Amino acid sequence: MDFILDNQQQLIKKTAREFANDILRPGVIERDEKSLFPKKEISQMGELGFMGMMVPEKFGGSGLDTLSYCLALEEISKVDASVGVIMSVNNSLVCNLLYKYGNDHQKNTFLPKLASGKSLGSFSLSEPQSGSDASNMKTFARRESSDFVINGSKNWVTNGISSDIIILLCLTKKNIGHKGISAFIVEKTFDGLTAGNKENKLGIRGSDTCEIYFDNCKVPFKNLIASEGEGFKIALDILNGGRIGIATQALGIAQESLDRSIQYAKEREQFGKRISEFGIIQSKIANMAIKNEASRLLIHQAAILKDKGLEFSKEASMAKHFSSGAAISNALECVQIFGGYGYVKETGVERLIRDAKITQIYEGTSEIQEKVIAKSLLKGD
């Protein structure tokens, strides 16, 4: 691994940091408290090229590598993890899937708008009866002439209300398990599609999460991605890349926790001296920094392997598992360092704990990551 960022990567990191601090930070507490979706800010991110970073330029994207994407996403997530997950889903689960598995018509139709921020995508896999057992589906697409007619419901759809298209995974054949799952591009303008109410969540409250209902929703055959029965394989592959994004989101939260802790420790005085002079505070800060650097190395390793076209699922799972744990740990320590001030909403520190928890759950729980890691290590034994 090359630990030195090139000039372009340094510029990407700097641009993302300035945007996050100048544009996102002023309204982050209000968006959290009122569950406000950052529509204007997402549009601005599209203008900066942050919504389709790995999409080739011929399809309207920035044509950058996964590592560059991680550098930008970390800076965005440091300030507002809600914006981070919106960015992650659009880049990792929607644009990446369409570029890798979509046909030329699908790429030319949808990628330019998604990459520019003019449109927003969402990814729909989970159902009310399924969570980690993602193949346990009931939503069914019945072939009818040149259309598929879809009935059923999906839940935990990030960007579900504000998105323009949904990448949908559902059954096209019953009673054959995951081999009967297919992937579709469902446009929000299609009749028979309804978005439910916005979930009232513990954290990442600026992003919208909802159920999606399909009632005889007609989706044209041209919106089928790849072939029937390939949906689950596509989903597993794309989720590997998505885990790099969620690991990076977690790292952003963990880094913000450290940065806020250092700043406060230098300002706060107790017993006649700054608390940064206390050994226990120094120990907390040192351990937070170690976890962040370890997370960053795991994430960048997975990103580089992905860019080289090498197997990276184990590394992505390791990165997500470790980084999400570091986010929780660092956020808790940050509140502890702030003391009572960390427990009130005014400082914005308690939000870090609330935002961090979801990184251990979505796009594969920590327990699922352990399963992926162990399976990879035991393969062939």
Sequence and secondary structure as in RCSB ss.txt:
>XXXX:A:sequence
MDFILDNQQQLIKKTAREFANDILRPGVIERDEKSLFPKKEISQMGELGFMGMMVPEKFGGSGLDTLSYCLALEE
ISKVDASVGVIMSVNNSLVCNLLYKYGNDHQKNTFLPKLASGKSLGSFSLSEPQSGSDASNMKTFARRESSDFVI
NGSKNWVTNGISSDIIILLCLTKKNIGHKGISAFIVEKTFDGLTAGNKENKLGIRGSDTCEIYFDNCKVPFKNLI
ASEGEGFKIALDILNGGRIGIATQALGIAQESLDRSIQYAKEREQFGKRISEFGIIQSKIANMAIKNEASRLLIH
QAAILKDKGLEFSKEASMAKHFSSGAAISNALECVQIFGGYGYVKETGVERLIRDAKITQIYEGTSEIQEKVIAK
SLLKGD
>XXXX:A:secstr
   S  HHHHHHHHHHHHHIIIIIGGGHHHHHHHT   HHHHHHHHHHT SSTTS GGGTS    HHHHHHHHHH
HHHH HHHHHHHHIIIIIIIHHHHHH  HHHHHHHHHHHHHTSS EEEE   TT SS TT    EEEEETTEEEE
EEEEEEEETTTT SEEEEEEESSSSSGGGGEEEEEEETTSTTEEE      SS TTS EEEEEEEEEEEEGGGEE
SSTT HHHHHHHHHHHHHHHHHHHHHHHHHHHHHHHHHHHHH EETTEEGGGSHHHHHHHHHHHHHHHHHHHHHH
HHHHHHHTT   HHHHHHHHHHHHHHHHHHHHHHHHHHGGGGGSGGGS HHHHHHHHGGGTTTS HHHHHHHHHH
HHHTT 
